[in-house]
Amino acid sequence: MQNQQATLVMESRGLAPQVRSFHFTDLWSRLYKTDEYFLDITCKPEGEVSQLSGQIMLSSGLEPNQEAHIVLYHNNNEIAQSGLDSFGQFKLDVSKHGTFDLEVKFAEARITVPQLTIQ
């Protein structure tokens, strides 16, 4: 199995669009890449629970046509997991705050995204 660590390419944080203006929030979006994949991840805090959602795409821009298992770890303990939908998207509800590692497991590859901070 090929292991790849994703590299942060772009990050935006602190502004959420509203109907007529923007307001500051703890929302963040990050774009990661590996040789073969792009991972677009967003964290949206909502009270005691934060929603971590994302989409995985091939570098060609297409959704991966294979199954994947997404796992979120906190201090090496699995705290949430999800699969990909038909568009390469996933959602995880996170009730803890801190630093997390995200892992995407395909049949022949594993992608890790280290040090995701959720407040």
C-alpha positions, 0 to 999 in steps of 0.5 A, spaced: 500 500 500 502 506 497 502 511 503 502 519 501 502 525 506 498 531 503 501 537 502 497 544 504 496 548 498 491 553 500 488 556 506 482 560 508 479 562 514 475 567 519 470 569 514 463 566 512 459 569 507 452 572 509 446 574 504 449 582 504 456 581 508 461 577 511 462 576 518 468 573 522 467 565 524 472 559 526 470 556 519 476 554 515 477 551 508 484 548 506 486 545 500 491 539 500 494 535 494 498 529 493 501 526 487 495 523 485 489 527 489 486 533 491 483 534 498 478 540 499 477 540 507 472 545 511 471 545 518 465 549 520 464 549 528 457 549 530 456 550 538 459 543 541 460 540 535 464 541 529 462 539 522 468 536 518 467 535 510 471 534 504 471 532 497 477 528 494 478 529 487 483 526 482 489 531 480 485 530 473 479 534 476 475 527 476 472 524 482 475 518 484 471 512 482 473 507 487 471 506 495 475 510 500 474 509 508 475 516 511 478 516 519 479 521 524 484 520 529 485 524 536 491 522 540 492 516 535 485 514 537 479 513 532 474 518 533 470 519 527 469 515 520 465 516 514 465 513 507 465 517 500 459 518 497 458 518 489 461 525 488 467 523 492 465 527 498 465 526 506 462 529 512 464 527 519 461 530 526 467 532 531 465 533 538 472 534 541 476 540 540 484 540 539 489 537 533 487 531 529 490 527 523 485 525 518 486 518 514 483 516 507 484 509 505 483 507 498 484 499 496 491 501 494 493 507 497 493 511 504 493 519 504 494 522 511 493 529 513 496 531 519 495 536 524 488 539 523 486 544 528 479 544 530 477 549 536 
